[in-house]
Amino acid sequence: MLSGSYDIELGPRDVIRLVKVGYVASSNDVERFRDVVSIEGPVEFVGSYAWREGMSLRSLVSLAKIKLEANGVYAEVVRPLGGGKYEYVTFAPREVVRGEYDIVLKAMDKVRLYSTVVAQVATTKQGVTAEAVGLAGEVVPGSAAGEQGGKAQEATSGTSSVAGSGTGEVPVAPSVGQGTSGISPDLGLFLEVVTVTGTIRYQGPYARTPSLKLSSIVSAEQILEETNLEYAELTRLRVDGTPEYETFAPKEVLEGKYDLSLRAKDSIRFLKKTSFGGIGEEPNFEKFKGVVQLTGEVARPEVYALRPGMKLSEVLTKEQVLLDTNLNYGELTRLREDGKHEYVTFRPGEVLSGSYDIELGPRDVIRLVKVGYRASGEEAERYREAVSIEGPVEFVGSYAWREGMSLRSLVSLAKIKLEANGVYAEVVRPLGGGKYEYVTFAPREVVRGEYDIVLKAMDKVMLYTTVAPKVAHTAQSAMEVQIIEAPTGEGPAIVPAPAQTTIAPSPSAGESGIETDTGLFLEVVYVSGKIRYEGPYARTPKLMLSSVVTPDQILQNTNLDYAELTRRKADGSWEYTTFSPRKVLNGSYDLPLRGMDSIRFVPAKYLPEKIDFDKFSNAIAIVGIANFPGLYSFSEPKMISQVIGPEQLLSTTDIYYGEIERWKEGGRREYLTFNPIAVLQGHQDFQILQRDIIRFVAAGDTGENHDFSKYPDTVLFKGSIRYPGRYAWYEGMKLSDIVHEQDLLIDTETSYAEIHRHTETKDTIINFAPDKVVTKKTEIALSPRDNVIFYPKYYQKPVSIAGEVANPKIIPYYDQMELSSILRSVTLTRAYSDLKAEIKRITGETTAVYLESYLKEQPTSKIILSPGDSITIRALLPDEHLPVVIVRGEVSQPQTLPFVEGMKLADALSAAGGYEATAYPKGLVLIRKSVATAQQTQVDRLIAQLEAATAAGTALPTTTESTQTSASAVIANMQIDLAVQKAKLGNLKQLYKEGFGRISLDIPDSLEKLSTSPANIRLERDDLIYIPKVPTYVLVSGEVSSQNVVLYRDGMRVRDAITESGWLSNEADLAKAYIIRASGKLDSTEGKGFLFFKPNILNYKLEPGDTVYVPMKSAKVSVAWAYVRDSFVLVSSILTSALTAKTLLGL
């Protein structure tokens, strides 16, 4: 009006009312003022607008001024038609603004625009929404709150009308309200809508206008980073009302390769692109046919919209391949509506390289697997166009099979490891009908191009490792199916499986090697024993014995002279033979191997307890004292000189005599002898036959028990000769061949010897002079069974001395010959302190005697020689038998000190660091070997005298005053058994022998006092000095109730110690009791006082470590018996002193 483009004539009572910007007429006003339209949503000027006939939607939008955030693809117009009917119109504001779309508004039209801020679509089904809220909060007619009437069809595109009864007096045109999360249109009212959901920038409704296409929705600004550009879903209704499901690739829409016009109620769902390592979308194959799914071991499992002519290479790209994706095996499953699915295998590596591709179809599922994947069970039955390989290869598992695929190509793809068994592998091939073909091959021949086969679908290839191989043969009866591949190339012979067998097992490798079924794999050669590789070899046409026996297979202890070959003949029987691996290695022997051959290698010096010549007859055995005993392959006759050589002889082998045991037909045996040295020198030779046993014997056998009935070709040498014993006789053997000058001993009689000759008719004796034989002045031919006897010059064998002496001697033996006498008869080349004598007895025993010690102790220690003793004087080693003094016990540094002439006791103790605080100098124990030897000798002599007295029946007293109360009572009468006393002393001697040799000394408390004391004596070599700890005990021994160790107390007397030991026994002689002090001194009442003034031993004070000894009473006896008694008392005192020393030593 202000612009003059409109005006109206006023009348009486006219009321003109102007309202504010944004005013929306109320319900009553709308009914009154019907020539009005309203607009709501993201516009500058919302509210009611005066309507004029012909008013366009574009003019209203232009007046309202749409904001930037307004939804440009969806808006609504709700138009009341009267009679409770409404028309619902949708439009795209962006098309209205651009002039691409417009409609003529009618009075009371309500226009609703929406915002794109936080847009969300909540699609509802017709009649499901419980309540729809209008602009002012009214209940929207046509929603679940009102009854839905019929639909009035309009000619105008994009409109629909619905009849319904309103709940208010004046029905208000409903509009679809916008919730807090976006637009929620009622698809039962607004039919011309396209709904978009999923991973897209704008999720919500689009007004379905004539120009709306798929490309209108799929635009670059709508695509998110995570939007799947390969797959989206379009659901639309057909004319008959049934849904139709289609797929498309947003990428192709963006690139302009694909588009289509959208229809009302179309629903588009965008999917989220799968993240790396994520779980892909699971497509609904029942609804959407045009789907291709990529799954399994890929970077991003994904779904793809199928396009015409779509190839596998478009889906399987390098970006989808992981480090552990199997490039040799993939699966393509083609799902069919009739359930007859198709299963295809392919190699992803070939697809990536462009050498293989395949056109994809509806519902194809592409699955990639990990490296090492192997199809099994039902899956293997589905994907039949596959082969598998197992064992020591880089890439185990299934491989996609192609027509004409070779074994070599599979092995090349799998990449055999270094530890793979190069001589044996298996192929198990199913033939159908429960039959299988079993093929073996040598991987090394395949790798070198020497052997190949064409693989078939479902072949299983098994390789084995050479680590700890082991062959476990199974029984042929265990087979299910066997295919024997004819060596002529005519094809395999098929043997059907038993009726109950359904599956042919493939061989499996055990923990320690190959376990192959000999009933299935017949073209196999088995190798076992002492060889680097134990296991089967594939029997190929090129397999020779030299293929098995190679330098790299031979172990350090492999027998190179004997091995066994077992093979089956054409008639089914077994053939046994032997061969020499040494000959195979040097090329002088070889043979082609056959199926089921078995080769066994044995260790060096192999010799079974029972030699089986019945099977392996082309062999000989060398046994006995030989360097290389064992079995030897022996294919053709040889001379004995070709069989034995110097390398067979040991230092202990008899070089003059050996035996041969020869097997003859009919089980008979022939016994021969041979002379090893004669064979080596060419004096003897003869033929060795198969199955001969050659026995070397030990040198030194005198032949006393030789069996001439078995081995008659023998000559026996006896007597005084260097090598007595058996000599094998050979043709032309002479006495001078055996006896040489060095064979005659010092005491051999050189002027006379005898040959006792035994023949079938007579026995004769032939005399000869050995000295003439060795000088070749006499020559005598020897005969079998001869006994040659040499005699000695002396009655007893002499004693010899050699070594570090100026004049080695042989000295005739005489009774009680002593070592010192022999030493005085020779001149030593060194000082005796640097020498030792080794005495080798005729029995073989050797004794070492250190001359310095022996010559010093010689007056008390004698070494008696025996006939035939051999004395060798040798120099001492640098550290052998050095003179030392040993200091132990409670000193600061217990050690072994070098002995120096003139060394004294105080010097040794000072060198050891002096006394410790816990030391008990009074109890110092000094053990001297020379004294120990003397004491032992004395005790031995006194015990021997007791033995002599017992044996001679020494006269003993028979006084009735003597009593006998126990088996070990005092020596009192004829019933005392001296043997018991002697045994008792002998046992004590063994028990206390470590205490022998002690020198008694009164040691002061300090080293300073010791250095000026008489106790500071000069030491000798090998002296042992022991400083004990302060003892806490005293010992009580002898005739007390309980010989005991008593805890020492200050002021303790003998009476206290005996009391704590149960007091005296009935045989105790208290008057003769004495004390062995810790110092080793003896203290008693003997010779002290007289008559009533004689002291009492019971009152003597004791000190720590003292020993109280109470002897037995003695009866009045004869002088002879008194001597025996005194001997016993003397031995007892020596042993008691030794007991004290041993106790202090802690032994």
Sequence and secondary structure as in RCSB ss.txt:
>XXXX:A:sequence
MLSGSYDIELGPRDVIRLVKVGYVASSNDVERFRDVVSIEGPVEFVGSYAWREGMSLRSLVSLAKIKLEANGVYA
EVVRPLGGGKYEYVTFAPREVVRGEYDIVLKAMDKVRLYSTVVAQVATTKQGVTAEAVGLAGEVVPGSAAGEQGG
KAQEATSGTSSVAGSGTGEVPVAPSVGQGTSGISPDLGLFLEVVTVTGTIRYQGPYARTPSLKLSSIVSAEQILE
ETNLEYAELTRLRVDGTPEYETFAPKEVLEGKYDLSLRAKDSIRFLKKTSFGGIGEEPNFEKFKGVVQLTGEVAR
PEVYALRPGMKLSEVLTKEQVLLDTNLNYGELTRLREDGKHEYVTFRPGEVLSGSYDIELGPRDVIRLVKVGYRA
SGEEAERYREAVSIEGPVEFVGSYAWREGMSLRSLVSLAKIKLEANGVYAEVVRPLGGGKYEYVTFAPREVVRGE
YDIVLKAMDKVMLYTTVAPKVAHTAQSAMEVQIIEAPTGEGPAIVPAPAQTTIAPSPSAGESGIETDTGLFLEVV
YVSGKIRYEGPYARTPKLMLSSVVTPDQILQNTNLDYAELTRRKADGSWEYTTFSPRKVLNGSYDLPLRGMDSIR
FVPAKYLPEKIDFDKFSNAIAIVGIANFPGLYSFSEPKMISQVIGPEQLLSTTDIYYGEIERWKEGGRREYLTFN
PIAVLQGHQDFQILQRDIIRFVAAGDTGENHDFSKYPDTVLFKGSIRYPGRYAWYEGMKLSDIVHEQDLLIDTET
SYAEIHRHTETKDTIINFAPDKVVTKKTEIALSPRDNVIFYPKYYQKPVSIAGEVANPKIIPYYDQMELSSILRS
VTLTRAYSDLKAEIKRITGETTAVYLESYLKEQPTSKIILSPGDSITIRALLPDEHLPVVIVRGEVSQPQTLPFV
EGMKLADALSAAGGYEATAYPKGLVLIRKSVATAQQTQVDRLIAQLEAATAAGTALPTTTESTQTSASAVIANMQ
IDLAVQKAKLGNLKQLYKEGFGRISLDIPDSLEKLSTSPANIRLERDDLIYIPKVPTYVLVSGEVSSQNVVLYRD
GMRVRDAITESGWLSNEADLAKAYIIRASGKLDSTEGKGFLFFKPNILNYKLEPGDTVYVPMKSAKVSVAWAYVR
DSFVLVSSILTSALTAKTLLGL
>XXXX:A:secstr
 TTSS      TT       TT    HHHHHH  SEEEEESSBSS EEEE  TT BHHHHHHHH B TTEEEEEE
EEEEEEETTEEEEEEE HHHHHTTS   B  TT EEEEEE TT  B  B TTT S  B TTS B TTSTTS EEE
EE  SSTTEEEEEE  SSSS       EETTEE  BTTT  SEEEEEESSS  EEEE  TT BHHHHS TTT  T
TEEEEEEEEEEE TTS EEEEEE HHHHHTTS   B  TT EEEEEE   TT       TTT  SEEEEEESBSS
 EEEE  TT BHHHHS GGGB TTEEEEEEEEEE  TTS  EEEEE HHHHHHTS   B  TTEEEEEEETT   
 THHHHH  SEEEEESSBSS EEEE  TT BHHHHHHHH B TTEEEEEEEEEEEEETTEEEEEEE HHHHHTTS
   B  TT EEEEEE SS  B    GGG S EEEE TTSS EEEE   TT       EEETTEEE  TTT  SEE
EEEESSS  EEEE  TT BHHHHS GGG  TTEEEEEEEEEEE TTS EEEEEE HHHHHTTS   B  TT EEE
EEETT   SS  TTT  SEEEEEES SS EEEE  S EEHHHH  GGG  TTEEEEEEEEEEE GGG EEEEEE 
HHHHHTTS   EE TT EEEEEETT   TT  TTT  SEEEEEESSSS EEEE  TT BHHHH  GGGS TTEEE
EEEEEEEE SS EEEEEE HHHHHTTS   B  TT EEEEEESSSS  EEEEESBSS EEE   TT BHHHHHHT
S BSS GGGEEEEEE TTS EEEEEHHHHHHHTTT   B  TT EEEEEE  TTSS  EEEEEESBSS EEEE  
TT BHHHHHHHTT B TTB GGG EEE HHHHHHHHHHHHHHHHHHHHHHHHT      TT    STT  S STT
  HHHHHHHHHHHHHHSGGGTTB      SSHHHHHTSTT  B  TT EEEE B   EEEEEESBSS EEEE  T
T BHHHHHHHTT B TTB GGG EEE TTS EEESTTSS GGG   GGG B  TT EEEE B      HHHHHHH
HHHHHHHHHHHHHHHHHHHTT 
